[in-house]
């Protein structure tokens, strides 16, 4: 590995001169700096980032904690974050919580031990009103941006989120506009604020249309394809007389729609189905899925903007971004 003293020996200058040249200090002539910088490049010199971090107490590292690399929502957010971080001279350290609170605690502490300058977290939601790891982030003053809705245990931090309430209401209104009056809802995890907003949006959409809420049309489905399929089978068994299904997310909607199609239900002729999120598979499902297009790349870009403001000592406001209804073939008019 090429060291500063190796460059100094070849250039015939002191180690201090090499150091100043590579940091582009103004007290050296342009000719000396250019000669030393060109020589360093020719010799394959790579700066020691950890040593630089010890000097200025900045590592130029940002931690990122998401549920899993296969998560169809956060994969796009990650793409935007990495791109924005690169442009600003930061590297991302990626960690996965796998949706488990104990693993989330562990990976965040590992990132803290690496002296990251800041951390992005897609929280693992829980019923508790506090969480020690989030308290520690606050006490240590580590700039933190939440990717998603806040909950009581993480309410002290700035966040970026989608306006799930308005978007979910728009899905319900879309179904109502097609003539549907009995719309079932496949609800997400009860402890997740995004799931609560989406069912609240469904309720708002019904209320605005003057349609009374019927609790028999609400099924608890979680957030996965498998849970969506199970909820669809329960829906078939209970036969609540609905003409449309609105799901908490696309994976639940796809699991439900697949189970219904396998049972001989025609979509949308017999039953309309809508999701939320616009994950890639939704457009290419057996029946392209009506859904809500979350601004995933924009979520990542805004999260990096919030982080930069925190790093600059500012106190930015959280961001709430609109989402867009995307009608496709899985929803249609009520059958005559």
TAUR-V175745 format. One record per residue. N is the residue number from 0. PHI is phi in degrees with one decimal (999 if undefined). D_CENTER is the distance of its C-alpha to the mean C-alpha in Angstrom with 1 decimal. Layout:
n->N phi->PHI d_center->D_CENTER
n->N phi->PHI d_center->D_CENTER
This chain:
n->0 phi->999 d_center->38.7
n->1 phi->-74.7 d_center->40.0
n->2 phi->-111.5 d_center->40.5
n->3 phi->-58.5 d_center->41.5
n->4 phi->-68.2 d_center->45.0
n->5 phi->-66.5 d_center->45.3
n->6 phi->-65.8 d_center->44.4
n->7 phi->-60.1 d_center->46.8
n->8 phi->-64.1 d_center->49.6
n->9 phi->-71.5 d_center->49.3
n->10 phi->-78.7 d_center->49.0
n->11 phi->73.9 d_center->51.8
n->12 phi->-130.1 d_center->50.0
n->13 phi->-80.3 d_center->48.7
n->14 phi->-61.4 d_center->45.4
n->15 phi->-62.0 d_center->44.7
n->16 phi->-63.9 d_center->45.3
n->17 phi->-61.3 d_center->42.9
n->18 phi->-58.8 d_center->40.2
n->19 phi->-66.7 d_center->40.8
n->20 phi->-64.1 d_center->40.8
n->21 phi->-72.0 d_center->37.5
n->22 phi->-95.3 d_center->36.0
n->23 phi->57.3 d_center->37.8
n->24 phi->-69.0 d_center->39.8
n->25 phi->-76.4 d_center->42.2
n->26 phi->-87.6 d_center->45.3
n->27 phi->-118.3 d_center->45.9
n->28 phi->-69.7 d_center->47.4
n->29 phi->-61.4 d_center->45.4
n->30 phi->-64.9 d_center->47.6
n->31 phi->-63.9 d_center->47.0
n->32 phi->-62.2 d_center->43.2
n->33 phi->-62.8 d_center->43.1
n->34 phi->-65.0 d_center->45.5
n->35 phi->-67.9 d_center->43.6
n->36 phi->-64.3 d_center->40.1
n->37 phi->-66.2 d_center->41.6
n->38 phi->-65.4 d_center->43.2
n->39 phi->-61.4 d_center->40.1
n->40 phi->-67.8 d_center->38.3
n->41 phi->-62.5 d_center->41.3
n->42 phi->-83.3 d_center->41.4
n->43 phi->78.7 d_center->37.7
n->44 phi->-68.6 d_center->36.8
n->45 phi->-123.0 d_center->33.2
n->46 phi->-60.8 d_center->32.4
n->47 phi->-87.1 d_center->31.6
n->48 phi->-64.5 d_center->28.2
n->49 phi->-67.1 d_center->28.8
n->50 phi->-66.7 d_center->32.2
n->51 phi->-63.3 d_center->30.9
n->52 phi->-62.8 d_center->28.3
n->53 phi->-66.8 d_center->31.2
n->54 phi->-72.6 d_center->33.2
n->55 phi->-107.1 d_center->30.7
n->56 phi->61.5 d_center->28.4
n->57 phi->-127.6 d_center->25.4
n->58 phi->-97.7 d_center->23.8
n->59 phi->58.7 d_center->21.5
n->60 phi->-115.2 d_center->18.9
n->61 phi->-124.1 d_center->15.3
n->62 phi->-87.1 d_center->13.7
n->63 phi->-137.0 d_center->10.1
n->64 phi->-117.9 d_center->9.5
n->65 phi->-126.3 d_center->7.2
n->66 phi->-59.0 d_center->9.1
n->67 phi->-165.3 d_center->10.6
n->68 phi->-68.1 d_center->11.0
n->69 phi->-87.4 d_center->12.0
n->70 phi->-62.3 d_center->9.0
n->71 phi->-69.2 d_center->9.3
n->72 phi->-82.6 d_center->6.0
n->73 phi->-76.0 d_center->4.2
n->74 phi->-63.6 d_center->7.7
n->75 phi->-75.5 d_center->7.8
n->76 phi->-61.2 d_center->5.2
n->77 phi->-60.0 d_center->7.4
n->78 phi->-58.6 d_center->10.3
n->79 phi->-68.1 d_center->10.2
n->80 phi->-62.5 d_center->9.8
n->81 phi->-63.3 d_center->12.6
n->82 phi->-63.8 d_center->14.6
n->83 phi->-67.0 d_center->14.6
n->84 phi->-64.1 d_center->15.3
n->85 phi->-58.9 d_center->18.1
n->86 phi->-61.7 d_center->19.6
n->87 phi->-96.7 d_center->19.9
n->88 phi->84.9 d_center->21.4
n->89 phi->-109.9 d_center->18.8
n->90 phi->-110.6 d_center->17.9
n->91 phi->-100.7 d_center->14.7
n->92 phi->-104.9 d_center->15.4
n->93 phi->-95.8 d_center->12.9
n->94 phi->-138.3 d_center->13.2
n->95 phi->-120.8 d_center->12.3
n->96 phi->-85.8 d_center->12.8
n->97 phi->56.2 d_center->13.6
n->98 phi->73.4 d_center->13.1
n->99 phi->-113.8 d_center->16.3
n->100 phi->-64.5 d_center->17.1
n->101 phi->-68.5 d_center->19.8
n->102 phi->-70.8 d_center->17.8
n->103 phi->-58.5 d_center->15.1
n->104 phi->-56.7 d_center->18.1
n->105 phi->-64.6 d_center->19.7
n->106 phi->-70.6 d_center->17.0
n->107 phi->-65.9 d_center->16.4
n->108 phi->-64.7 d_center->20.2
n->109 phi->-65.0 d_center->20.5
n->110 phi->-65.7 d_center->18.3
n->111 phi->-63.0 d_center->20.5
n->112 phi->-68.6 d_center->23.5
n->113 phi->-84.2 d_center->22.6
n->114 phi->58.7 d_center->22.8
n->115 phi->-62.3 d_center->19.4
n->116 phi->-74.3 d_center->19.6
n->117 phi->-167.1 d_center->16.2
n->118 phi->-144.3 d_center->13.1
n->119 phi->-101.6 d_center->9.4
n->120 phi->-136.3 d_center->8.4
n->121 phi->-90.7 d_center->6.1
n->122 phi->-62.6 d_center->9.6
n->123 phi->-87.7 d_center->11.9
n->124 phi->-75.5 d_center->13.6
n->125 phi->-147.1 d_center->17.4
n->126 phi->-79.5 d_center->20.5
n->127 phi->-61.8 d_center->21.8
n->128 phi->-85.0 d_center->22.0
n->129 phi->-145.3 d_center->21.6
n->130 phi->-144.8 d_center->20.3
n->131 phi->-53.1 d_center->22.3
n->132 phi->-65.7 d_center->19.6
n->133 phi->-72.5 d_center->18.0
n->134 phi->-62.8 d_center->21.6
n->135 phi->-67.8 d_center->22.3
n->136 phi->-59.5 d_center->19.5
n->137 phi->-68.2 d_center->21.0
n->138 phi->-62.5 d_center->24.5
n->139 phi->-83.0 d_center->24.0
n->140 phi->67.1 d_center->22.5
n->141 phi->-80.0 d_center->19.6
n->142 phi->-53.8 d_center->17.3
n->143 phi->-134.5 d_center->14.0
n->144 phi->-121.6 d_center->10.9
n->145 phi->-88.5 d_center->8.6
n->146 phi->-97.6 d_center->4.9
n->147 phi->134.2 d_center->6.3
n->148 phi->-70.9 d_center->10.0
n->149 phi->-84.5 d_center->12.7
n->150 phi->-131.9 d_center->15.4
n->151 phi->-51.6 d_center->18.9
n->152 phi->-72.8 d_center->18.3
n->153 phi->-132.2 d_center->15.7
n->154 phi->-71.5 d_center->17.0
n->155 phi->-79.2 d_center->18.5
n->156 phi->-103.6 d_center->15.4
n->157 phi->-72.5 d_center->14.0
n->158 phi->-145.8 d_center->10.6
n->159 phi->-126.4 d_center->8.8
n->160 phi->-147.3 d_center->8.4
n->161 phi->-93.4 d_center->9.9
n->162 phi->-76.0 d_center->13.5
n->163 phi->-67.0 d_center->13.5
n->164 phi->-61.6 d_center->17.1
n->165 phi->-65.4 d_center->18.6
n->166 phi->-67.0 d_center->16.8
n->167 phi->-65.9 d_center->17.9
n->168 phi->-61.6 d_center->21.3
n->169 phi->-64.2 d_center->21.6
n->170 phi->-63.6 d_center->21.2
n->171 phi->-60.7 d_center->24.0
n->172 phi->-62.6 d_center->26.1
n->173 phi->-61.8 d_center->25.8
n->174 phi->-65.6 d_center->27.2
n->175 phi->-62.2 d_center->29.9
n->176 phi->-64.2 d_center->30.9
n->177 phi->-88.4 d_center->31.7
n->178 phi->100.2 d_center->34.1
n->179 phi->-77.4 d_center->32.1
n->180 phi->-120.4 d_center->33.2
n->181 phi->-113.5 d_center->32.2
n->182 phi->-114.2 d_center->28.5
n->183 phi->-81.7 d_center->27.0
n->184 phi->-128.1 d_center->23.5
n->185 phi->-97.6 d_center->21.7
n->186 phi->-82.3 d_center->19.8
n->187 phi->-87.5 d_center->16.7
n->188 phi->-57.5 d_center->16.9
n->189 phi->-65.1 d_center->19.2
n->190 phi->-91.3 d_center->17.6
n->191 phi->-95.5 d_center->14.1
n->192 phi->-62.0 d_center->14.0
n->193 phi->-65.1 d_center->11.9
n->194 phi->-67.0 d_center->14.6
n->195 phi->-65.4 d_center->17.3
n->196 phi->-62.4 d_center->16.3
n->197 phi->-71.6 d_center->16.5
n->198 phi->-73.8 d_center->19.8
n->199 phi->-65.0 d_center->21.1
n->200 phi->-64.9 d_center->20.4
n->201 phi->-59.2 d_center->22.4
n->202 phi->-62.6 d_center->25.2
n->203 phi->-63.3 d_center->25.2
n->204 phi->-60.0 d_center->25.7
n->205 phi->-66.1 d_center->28.5
n->206 phi->-62.2 d_center->30.1
n->207 phi->-64.6 d_center->30.1
n->208 phi->-90.2 d_center->31.8
n->209 phi->74.1 d_center->34.3
n->210 phi->-101.0 d_center->33.4
n->211 phi->-67.2 d_center->33.9
n->212 phi->-75.0 d_center->31.2
n->213 phi->-120.5 d_center->32.3
n->214 phi->-62.2 d_center->30.6
n->215 phi->-69.5 d_center->32.0
n->216 phi->-95.4 d_center->29.5
n->217 phi->-104.3 d_center->26.5
n->218 phi->-122.8 d_center->25.5
n->219 phi->-82.3 d_center->23.0
n->220 phi->-125.9 d_center->20.9
n->221 phi->75.0 d_center->17.9
n->222 phi->-142.1 d_center->14.9
n->223 phi->-115.3 d_center->16.4
n->224 phi->-59.3 d_center->18.9
n->225 phi->-62.9 d_center->21.6
n->226 phi->-67.7 d_center->21.2
n->227 phi->-65.4 d_center->21.2
n->228 phi->-63.6 d_center->24.4
n->229 phi->-63.4 d_center->26.0
n->230 phi->-65.2 d_center->25.4
n->231 phi->-64.9 d_center->27.0
n->232 phi->-66.6 d_center->30.0
n->233 phi->-64.4 d_center->30.4
n->234 phi->-58.8 d_center->30.2
n->235 phi->-64.0 d_center->33.0
n->236 phi->-64.7 d_center->35.1
n->237 phi->-81.4 d_center->35.0
n->238 phi->44.6 d_center->35.5
n->239 phi->-78.9 d_center->34.5
n->240 phi->78.2 d_center->35.7
n->241 phi->-80.9 d_center->32.4
n->242 phi->-109.0 d_center->32.2
n->243 phi->-151.5 d_center->28.4
n->244 phi->-125.7 d_center->25.3
n->245 phi->-115.2 d_center->22.0
n->246 phi->-109.1 d_center->19.1
n->247 phi->-66.5 d_center->16.1
n->248 phi->-153.2 d_center->13.9
n->249 phi->-66.7 d_center->15.0
n->250 phi->-64.1 d_center->15.5
n->251 phi->-63.4 d_center->17.8
n->252 phi->-61.5 d_center->19.5
n->253 phi->-67.8 d_center->20.2
n->254 phi->-61.2 d_center->21.6
n->255 phi->-67.3 d_center->23.7
n->256 phi->-63.2 d_center->24.9
n->257 phi->-63.0 d_center->25.9
n->258 phi->-63.9 d_center->27.9
n->259 phi->-66.1 d_center->29.5
n->260 phi->-60.5 d_center->30.5
n->261 phi->-68.5 d_center->32.0
n->262 phi->-92.7 d_center->34.1
n->263 phi->89.9 d_center->35.5
n->264 phi->-78.1 d_center->33.6
n->265 phi->-90.2 d_center->33.3
n->266 phi->-118.1 d_center->30.1
n->267 phi->-100.3 d_center->30.4
n->268 phi->-58.6 d_center->34.2
n->269 phi->-93.9 d_center->34.3
n->270 phi->-154.5 d_center->30.9
n->271 phi->-85.5 d_center->28.0
n->272 phi->-134.4 d_center->24.4
n->273 phi->-133.4 d_center->21.1
n->274 phi->-118.3 d_center->17.5
n->275 phi->-159.3 d_center->14.2
n->276 phi->129.4 d_center->11.1
n->277 phi->57.3 d_center->13.2
n->278 phi->-69.4 d_center->12.2
n->279 phi->-55.1 d_center->14.8
n->280 phi->-67.5 d_center->17.3
n->281 phi->-61.8 d_center->17.7
n->282 phi->-73.5 d_center->19.8
n->283 phi->-113.6 d_center->21.9
n->284 phi->-66.9 d_center->22.5
n->285 phi->-50.9 d_center->26.2
n->286 phi->-121.9 d_center->26.1
n->287 phi->-48.0 d_center->23.4
n->288 phi->-90.6 d_center->21.1
n->289 phi->-66.6 d_center->21.0
n->290 phi->-157.4 d_center->17.5
n->291 phi->-113.1 d_center->15.2
n->292 phi->-85.7 d_center->13.5
n->293 phi->-75.6 d_center->10.1
n->294 phi->-79.6 d_center->10.0
n->295 phi->-63.4 d_center->7.1
n->296 phi->-64.1 d_center->9.2
n->297 phi->-66.2 d_center->10.3
n->298 phi->-58.5 d_center->7.1
n->299 phi->-66.6 d_center->7.2
n->300 phi->-64.9 d_center->10.9
n->301 phi->-66.3 d_center->11.2
n->302 phi->-59.5 d_center->9.4
n->303 phi->-68.5 d_center->12.0
n->304 phi->-63.0 d_center->14.6
n->305 phi->-64.0 d_center->14.2
n->306 phi->-62.5 d_center->14.4
n->307 phi->-60.8 d_center->17.5
n->308 phi->-65.2 d_center->19.1
n->309 phi->-63.4 d_center->18.8
n->310 phi->-64.4 d_center->20.3
n->311 phi->-85.3 d_center->23.0
n->312 phi->85.3 d_center->24.0
n->313 phi->-88.0 d_center->22.8
n->314 phi->-125.8 d_center->21.4
n->315 phi->-73.3 d_center->18.8
n->316 phi->-84.4 d_center->17.9
n->317 phi->-64.8 d_center->14.5
n->318 phi->-117.5 d_center->13.1
n->319 phi->-126.3 d_center->12.9
n->320 phi->-104.3 d_center->12.5
n->321 phi->-73.4 d_center->14.6
n->322 phi->-123.3 d_center->13.9
n->323 phi->-116.9 d_center->16.8
n->324 phi->-65.5 d_center->18.9
n->325 phi->-126.1 d_center->19.7
n->326 phi->-70.0 d_center->22.9
n->327 phi->-136.8 d_center->24.0
n->328 phi->-74.1 d_center->26.9
n->329 phi->-79.4 d_center->25.8
n->330 phi->-123.6 d_center->27.0
n->331 phi->-157.3 d_center->30.5
n->332 phi->-63.8 d_center->33.5
n->333 phi->-61.9 d_center->35.0
n->334 phi->-64.0 d_center->37.7
n->335 phi->-65.1 d_center->41.2
